């Protein structure tokens, strides 16, 4: 069974840094876009950053210059380095990956279990 498992997160003060990681495992043929989404309290899940299979990236305007997304295709992992954290960064962060499992004709969207990030002032 293909799955995404997240690690990282926690409680930090404003201005501090945090790193989230996500690893895909199972019988995988290929992985396309990977990304991170944030669900803030009382809000919908929103895109934070995405990275294509070739390394191209896109960021939400609110995190541009502070967050960095990266992937390691050999390890099937994606990370999010979060610097200069602000209270509005607080929320549950979900890892996303578009994965084609082995012996499957098309890709499937997978989500991690979610990781809480809390930033205090």
C-alpha positions in Angstrom: 0.0 0.0 0.0 1.4 3.4 -1.0 1.4 5.9 1.8 2.7 9.3 2.8 4.1 9.7 6.3 4.9 13.1 7.8 7.3 14.1 10.5 8.2 17.4 12.2 6.0 20.1 13.4 5.6 21.3 16.9 5.3 24.5 19.0 7.7 27.4 18.4 7.8 31.1 19.0 7.5 33.7 16.3 10.7 34.2 14.4 11.9 30.7 15.0 12.3 27.9 12.4 10.8 24.5 11.8 11.3 21.8 9.2 8.6 19.4 8.0 9.4 16.2 6.1 7.3 13.7 4.2 8.2 10.3 2.9 6.4 8.2 0.3 6.6 4.5 0.5 5.2 1.4 -1.1 5.2 0.1 -4.7 5.7 3.3 -6.6 6.3 3.7 -10.3 6.6 7.5 -10.4 5.8 10.6 -8.4 4.7 13.9 -10.0 3.9 17.0 -8.2 4.5 17.1 -4.4 3.5 19.9 -2.1 2.4 21.2 1.3 -1.0 22.5 2.3 -2.0 24.4 5.4 -5.3 24.3 7.2 -5.5 27.2 9.7 -8.1 27.2 12.5 -11.5 27.9 11.0 -10.2 28.1 7.5 -10.1 25.9 4.4 -7.0 24.0 3.4 -4.8 26.2 1.3 -1.7 25.6 -0.9 1.6 26.6 0.8 4.2 25.3 -1.7 4.4 22.8 -4.6 7.3 21.3 -6.4 7.2 19.5 -9.7 9.0 16.4 -10.6 11.7 18.4 -12.4 12.2 20.8 -9.4 10.1 23.8 -10.4 8.5 25.5 -7.4 5.6 27.7 -6.6 4.8 29.4 -3.3 1.9 31.1 -1.7 2.5 34.8 -1.5 2.4 34.8 2.3 5.3 32.4 2.6 7.5 33.5 -0.3 11.0 34.3 0.9 10.5 32.5 4.2 9.7 28.9 3.3 11.6 26.6 1.0 10.3 23.4 -0.5 12.6 20.6 -1.7 12.4 17.0 -2.8 14.7 14.1 -3.0 13.6 11.8 -5.8 16.0 9.1 -4.9 14.4 8.9 -1.4 10.8 9.8 -2.4 10.7 12.6 0.1 9.7 16.2 0.2 10.5 18.8 2.9 9.4 22.2 3.9 11.9 24.5 5.6 9.9 27.1 7.5 11.9 30.2 8.6 10.8 33.4 10.3 7.6 31.8 11.5 4.6 34.0 12.2 1.5 33.3 14.3 -0.6 33.2 11.1 1.5 30.1 10.0 -0.3 28.2 12.7 -2.3 25.2 11.5 -2.3 21.6 10.4 0.1 21.0 7.5 -0.6 18.2 5.0 1.8 16.6 2.7 0.6 15.9 -0.9 1.9 13.8 -3.7 0.6 12.7 -7.1 1.8 9.1 -7.3 1.5 6.4 -9.9 1.7 3.0 -8.2 3.2 0.1 -9.9 0.9 -1.8 -12.2 -1.6 1.1 -12.2 -2.4 3.0 -15.4 -2.9 6.4 -13.9 -1.8 8.5 -10.9 -3.6 8.9 -7.6 -3.6 11.8 -5.2 -2.2 10.9 -1.8 -2.2 12.9 1.5 -0.2 12.6 4.6 -1.7 12.3 8.0 -1.2 16.0 8.9 1.1 17.7 11.4 0.3 20.4 13.8 2.4 23.6 13.7 1.8 26.2 16.4 3.5 29.6 16.4 3.1 31.7 19.5 3.9 35.5 19.7 
